[in-house]
Amino acid sequence: MLRFRRMRNLQKFSAVHASVYNLFNAVRSLTSRSSFKLNRAAALAEWRSLCAE
């Protein structure tokens, strides 16, 4: 956290990191392969739509 010179930059980073981490963090051992692939595809589609704005 020392690399952030301003608290605002740290807050922006942590907000974005939390939302992205929640999108892509899926416990693989708890889901079947087909549902895991569907969830990953949906997360990637949402990520692409967010980046396109």
Biopython code that builds the backbone (N, CA, C, O; Angstrom):
import numpy as np
from Bio.PDB.StructureBuilder import StructureBuilder

atoms = [
    (1, "MET", "N", (0.804, -1.183, 0.000)),
    (1, "MET", "CA", (0.000, 0.000, 0.000)),
    (1, "MET", "C", (0.856, 1.261, 0.000)),
    (1, "MET", "O", (0.341, 2.360, -0.203)),
    (2, "LEU", "N", (2.122, 1.115, 0.219)),
    (2, "LEU", "CA", (2.986, 2.284, 0.258)),
    (2, "LEU", "C", (3.215, 2.896, -1.116)),
    (2, "LEU", "O", (3.662, 4.040, -1.208)),
    (3, "ARG", "N", (2.918, 2.160, -2.190)),
    (3, "ARG", "CA", (3.176, 2.703, -3.519)),
    (3, "ARG", "C", (2.126, 3.724, -3.943)),
    (3, "ARG", "O", (2.317, 4.423, -4.939)),
    (4, "PHE", "N", (1.037, 3.821, -3.217)),
    (4, "PHE", "CA", (0.014, 4.812, -3.532)),
    (4, "PHE", "C", (0.354, 6.112, -2.821)),
    (4, "PHE", "O", (0.496, 6.157, -1.599)),
    (5, "ARG", "N", (0.480, 7.152, -3.605)),
    (5, "ARG", "CA", (0.849, 8.437, -3.019)),
    (5, "ARG", "C", (-0.340, 9.150, -2.410)),
    (5, "ARG", "O", (-0.195, 9.922, -1.463)),
    (6, "ARG", "N", (-1.512, 8.889, -2.956)),
    (6, "ARG", "CA", (-2.717, 9.553, -2.451)),
    (6, "ARG", "C", (-3.731, 8.515, -2.012)),
    (6, "ARG", "O", (-3.831, 7.430, -2.586)),
    (7, "MET", "N", (-4.477, 8.871, -0.989)),
    (7, "MET", "CA", (-5.501, 7.977, -0.470)),
    (7, "MET", "C", (-6.588, 7.741, -1.520)),
    (7, "MET", "O", (-7.157, 6.652, -1.585)),
    (8, "ARG", "N", (-6.878, 8.749, -2.339)),
    (8, "ARG", "CA", (-7.908, 8.611, -3.373)),
    (8, "ARG", "C", (-7.533, 7.513, -4.372)),
    (8, "ARG", "O", (-8.391, 6.734, -4.787)),
    (9, "ASN", "N", (-6.255, 7.449, -4.758)),
    (9, "ASN", "CA", (-5.815, 6.408, -5.686)),
    (9, "ASN", "C", (-5.949, 5.022, -5.072)),
    (9, "ASN", "O", (-6.342, 4.071, -5.748)),
    (10, "LEU", "N", (-5.628, 4.914, -3.815)),
    (10, "LEU", "CA", (-5.775, 3.641, -3.114)),
    (10, "LEU", "C", (-7.240, 3.228, -3.043)),
    (10, "LEU", "O", (-7.561, 2.054, -3.226)),
    (11, "GLN", "N", (-8.122, 4.173, -2.781)),
    (11, "GLN", "CA", (-9.545, 3.860, -2.695)),
    (11, "GLN", "C", (-10.095, 3.434, -4.050)),
    (11, "GLN", "O", (-10.893, 2.499, -4.129)),
    (12, "LYS", "N", (-9.675, 4.112, -5.120)),
    (12, "LYS", "CA", (-10.107, 3.722, -6.463)),
    (12, "LYS", "C", (-9.638, 2.316, -6.794)),
    (12, "LYS", "O", (-10.403, 1.493, -7.296)),
    (13, "PHE", "N", (-8.371, 2.054, -6.507)),
    (13, "PHE", "CA", (-7.816, 0.738, -6.789)),
    (13, "PHE", "C", (-8.551, -0.347, -6.023)),
    (13, "PHE", "O", (-8.901, -1.380, -6.593)),
    (14, "SER", "N", (-8.787, -0.126, -4.749)),
    (14, "SER", "CA", (-9.432, -1.163, -3.947)),
    (14, "SER", "C", (-10.882, -1.386, -4.383)),
    (14, "SER", "O", (-11.369, -2.515, -4.331)),
    (15, "ALA", "N", (-11.572, -0.339, -4.807)),
    (15, "ALA", "CA", (-12.952, -0.503, -5.270)),
    (15, "ALA", "C", (-12.996, -1.315, -6.559)),
    (15, "ALA", "O", (-13.817, -2.222, -6.697)),
    (16, "VAL", "N", (-12.119, -0.990, -7.497)),
    (16, "VAL", "CA", (-12.077, -1.724, -8.761)),
    (16, "VAL", "C", (-11.605, -3.150, -8.537)),
    (16, "VAL", "O", (-12.160, -4.087, -9.111)),
    (17, "HIS", "N", (-10.587, -3.321, -7.710)),
    (17, "HIS", "CA", (-10.056, -4.649, -7.442)),
    (17, "HIS", "C", (-11.115, -5.542, -6.816)),
    (17, "HIS", "O", (-11.222, -6.716, -7.169)),
    (18, "ALA", "N", (-11.894, -5.004, -5.899)),
    (18, "ALA", "CA", (-12.924, -5.796, -5.231)),
    (18, "ALA", "C", (-13.983, -6.260, -6.217)),
    (18, "ALA", "O", (-14.415, -7.412, -6.171)),
    (19, "SER", "N", (-14.401, -5.377, -7.101)),
    (19, "SER", "CA", (-15.443, -5.768, -8.055)),
    (19, "SER", "C", (-14.916, -6.766, -9.078)),
    (19, "SER", "O", (-15.626, -7.703, -9.447)),
    (20, "VAL", "N", (-13.691, -6.581, -9.539)),
    (20, "VAL", "CA", (-13.119, -7.520, -10.507)),
    (20, "VAL", "C", (-12.832, -8.856, -9.848)),
    (20, "VAL", "O", (-13.079, -9.905, -10.443)),
    (21, "TYR", "N", (-12.318, -8.834, -8.640)),
    (21, "TYR", "CA", (-12.014, -10.068, -7.935)),
    (21, "TYR", "C", (-13.289, -10.889, -7.714)),
    (21, "TYR", "O", (-13.277, -12.112, -7.847)),
    (22, "ASN", "N", (-14.379, -10.211, -7.380)),
    (22, "ASN", "CA", (-15.639, -10.919, -7.173)),
    (22, "ASN", "C", (-16.173, -11.510, -8.469)),
    (22, "ASN", "O", (-16.825, -12.553, -8.452)),
    (23, "LEU", "N", (-15.901, -10.848, -9.596)),
    (23, "LEU", "CA", (-16.349, -11.383, -10.879)),
    (23, "LEU", "C", (-15.641, -12.679, -11.231)),
    (23, "LEU", "O", (-16.263, -13.637, -11.690)),
    (24, "PHE", "N", (-14.337, -12.700, -11.013)),
    (24, "PHE", "CA", (-13.538, -13.810, -11.500)),
    (24, "PHE", "C", (-13.195, -14.850, -10.442)),
    (24, "PHE", "O", (-12.646, -15.900, -10.775)),
    (25, "ASN", "N", (-13.499, -14.588, -9.194)),
    (25, "ASN", "CA", (-13.181, -15.545, -8.145)),
    (25, "ASN", "C", (-14.315, -16.559, -8.012)),
    (25, "ASN", "O", (-15.379, -16.250, -7.475)),
    (26, "ALA", "N", (-14.080, -17.749, -8.496)),
    (26, "ALA", "CA", (-15.061, -18.822, -8.364)),
    (26, "ALA", "C", (-14.339, -20.053, -7.826)),
    (26, "ALA", "O", (-13.303, -20.456, -8.355)),
    (27, "VAL", "N", (-14.881, -20.634, -6.795)),
    (27, "VAL", "CA", (-14.263, -21.812, -6.213)),
    (27, "VAL", "C", (-14.537, -22.989, -7.150)),
    (27, "VAL", "O", (-15.666, -23.471, -7.239)),
    (28, "ARG", "N", (-13.521, -23.434, -7.830)),
    (28, "ARG", "CA", (-13.664, -24.438, -8.874)),
    (28, "ARG", "C", (-14.151, -25.776, -8.326)),
    (28, "ARG", "O", (-14.901, -26.483, -8.999)),
    (29, "SER", "N", (-13.741, -26.125, -7.134)),
    (29, "SER", "CA", (-14.079, -27.446, -6.605)),
    (29, "SER", "C", (-15.552, -27.588, -6.218)),
    (29, "SER", "O", (-16.027, -28.703, -6.002)),
    (30, "LEU", "N", (-16.274, -26.477, -6.130)),
    (30, "LEU", "CA", (-17.657, -26.532, -5.684)),
    (30, "LEU", "C", (-18.663, -26.552, -6.828)),
    (30, "LEU", "O", (-19.863, -26.686, -6.587)),
    (31, "THR", "N", (-18.202, -26.421, -8.064)),
    (31, "THR", "CA", (-19.116, -26.358, -9.201)),
    (31, "THR", "C", (-18.728, -27.382, -10.256)),
    (31, "THR", "O", (-17.584, -27.831, -10.321)),
    (32, "SER", "N", (-19.696, -27.738, -11.070)),
    (32, "SER", "CA", (-19.400, -28.641, -12.172)),
    (32, "SER", "C", (-18.681, -27.871, -13.276)),
    (32, "SER", "O", (-18.703, -26.641, -13.306)),
    (33, "ARG", "N", (-18.057, -28.595, -14.163)),
    (33, "ARG", "CA", (-17.287, -27.969, -15.231)),
    (33, "ARG", "C", (-18.172, -27.116, -16.144)),
    (33, "ARG", "O", (-17.778, -26.019, -16.539)),
    (34, "SER", "N", (-19.352, -27.609, -16.475)),
    (34, "SER", "CA", (-20.229, -26.865, -17.385)),
    (34, "SER", "C", (-20.714, -25.560, -16.761)),
    (34, "SER", "O", (-20.721, -24.525, -17.428)),
    (35, "SER", "N", (-21.116, -25.591, -15.503)),
    (35, "SER", "CA", (-21.570, -24.354, -14.867)),
    (35, "SER", "C", (-20.398, -23.407, -14.621)),
    (35, "SER", "O", (-20.564, -22.189, -14.680)),
    (36, "PHE", "N", (-19.210, -23.961, -14.344)),
    (36, "PHE", "CA", (-18.024, -23.129, -14.173)),
    (36, "PHE", "C", (-17.711, -22.383, -15.468)),
    (36, "PHE", "O", (-17.405, -21.191, -15.441)),
    (37, "LYS", "N", (-17.789, -23.088, -16.611)),
    (37, "LYS", "CA", (-17.516, -22.454, -17.899)),
    (37, "LYS", "C", (-18.560, -21.392, -18.225)),
    (37, "LYS", "O", (-18.221, -20.337, -18.760)),
    (38, "LEU", "N", (-19.823, -21.657, -17.909)),
    (38, "LEU", "CA", (-20.868, -20.665, -18.151)),
    (38, "LEU", "C", (-20.656, -19.411, -17.301)),
    (38, "LEU", "O", (-20.800, -18.290, -17.790)),
    (39, "ASN", "N", (-20.315, -19.606, -16.037)),
    (39, "ASN", "CA", (-20.066, -18.468, -15.152)),
    (39, "ASN", "C", (-18.865, -17.658, -15.608)),
    (39, "ASN", "O", (-18.893, -16.427, -15.576)),
    (40, "ARG", "N", (-17.803, -18.348, -16.034)),
    (40, "ARG", "CA", (-16.619, -17.640, -16.522)),
    (40, "ARG", "C", (-16.933, -16.859, -17.797)),
    (40, "ARG", "O", (-16.464, -15.733, -17.963)),
    (41, "ALA", "N", (-17.713, -17.440, -18.687)),
    (41, "ALA", "CA", (-18.079, -16.755, -19.930)),
    (41, "ALA", "C", (-18.927, -15.521, -19.620)),
    (41, "ALA", "O", (-18.738, -14.473, -20.237)),
    (42, "ALA", "N", (-19.848, -15.634, -18.680)),
    (42, "ALA", "CA", (-20.670, -14.487, -18.303)),
    (42, "ALA", "C", (-19.822, -13.387, -17.662)),
    (42, "ALA", "O", (-20.019, -12.204, -17.941)),
    (43, "ALA", "N", (-18.890, -13.775, -16.814)),
    (43, "ALA", "CA", (-18.019, -12.794, -16.178)),
    (43, "ALA", "C", (-17.141, -12.099, -17.211)),
    (43, "ALA", "O", (-16.938, -10.887, -17.141)),
    (44, "LEU", "N", (-16.626, -12.853, -18.160)),
    (44, "LEU", "CA", (-15.783, -12.259, -19.193)),
    (44, "LEU", "C", (-16.590, -11.328, -20.090)),
    (44, "LEU", "O", (-16.089, -10.275, -20.487)),
    (45, "ALA", "N", (-17.811, -11.688, -20.414)),
    (45, "ALA", "CA", (-18.667, -10.826, -21.226)),
    (45, "ALA", "C", (-18.970, -9.521, -20.497)),
    (45, "ALA", "O", (-18.957, -8.449, -21.102)),
    (46, "GLU", "N", (-19.242, -9.615, -19.204)),
    (46, "GLU", "CA", (-19.502, -8.400, -18.438)),
    (46, "GLU", "C", (-18.259, -7.536, -18.345)),
    (46, "GLU", "O", (-18.344, -6.311, -18.439)),
    (47, "TRP", "N", (-17.106, -8.161, -18.161)),
    (47, "TRP", "CA", (-15.849, -7.419, -18.096)),
    (47, "TRP", "C", (-15.593, -6.688, -19.418)),
    (47, "TRP", "O", (-15.186, -5.527, -19.416)),
    (48, "ARG", "N", (-15.827, -7.356, -20.529)),
    (48, "ARG", "CA", (-15.630, -6.724, -21.830)),
    (48, "ARG", "C", (-16.582, -5.571, -22.054)),
    (48, "ARG", "O", (-16.204, -4.551, -22.629)),
    (49, "SER", "N", (-17.830, -5.728, -21.599)),
    (49, "SER", "CA", (-18.788, -4.634, -21.746)),
    (49, "SER", "C", (-18.404, -3.434, -20.885)),
    (49, "SER", "O", (-18.618, -2.290, -21.286)),
    (50, "LEU", "N", (-17.836, -3.687, -19.698)),
    (50, "LEU", "CA", (-17.395, -2.597, -18.849)),
    (50, "LEU", "C", (-16.193, -1.877, -19.439)),
    (50, "LEU", "O", (-16.080, -0.656, -19.332)),
    (51, "CYS", "N", (-15.307, -2.624, -20.054)),
    (51, "CYS", "CA", (-14.111, -2.012, -20.645)),
    (51, "CYS", "C", (-14.434, -1.258, -21.923)),
    (51, "CYS", "O", (-13.704, -0.341, -22.297)),
    (52, "ALA", "N", (-15.493, -1.620, -22.586)),
    (52, "ALA", "CA", (-15.850, -0.982, -23.858)),
    (52, "ALA", "C", (-16.468, 0.392, -23.638)),
    (52, "ALA", "O", (-16.517, 1.190, -24.575)),
    (53, "GLU", "N", (-16.939, 0.694, -22.441)),
    (53, "GLU", "CA", (-17.609, 1.978, -22.202)),
    (53, "GLU", "C", (-16.681, 3.127, -22.219)),
    (53, "GLU", "O", (-17.107, 4.267, -22.033)),
]
sb = StructureBuilder()
sb.init_structure("model")
sb.init_model(0)
sb.init_chain("A")
sb.init_seg("    ")
for serial, (resi, resn, name, xyz) in enumerate(atoms, 1):
    if name == "N":
        sb.init_residue(resn, " ", resi, " ")
    sb.init_atom(name, np.array(xyz, "f"), 0.0, 1.0, " ", f" {name:<3s}", serial, name[0])
structure = sb.get_structure()
